[in-house]
């Protein structure tokens, strides 16, 4: 992918929920997790919304090119 639209935080979040390795599967997993969040978790809600929105705009090929290796050291 030429220009990775995802932030470092989004990549880390997606790497945690990328169980089946597909774009649609990740969207579904993030959407399910989002349903368990409450208003007190506004930052995570916003991060999840942003990641889902961006995932819906890329192709499966672009998704496959993403490096979804978590990097929690930054």
ABEGO torsion letter per residue (X at the ends): XABBABBAAAAAAAAAABAAGBAAAAAAAAAAAAAABBAAAAAAAAAAAAAAAAAAABBAAAAAABBABBBAAX
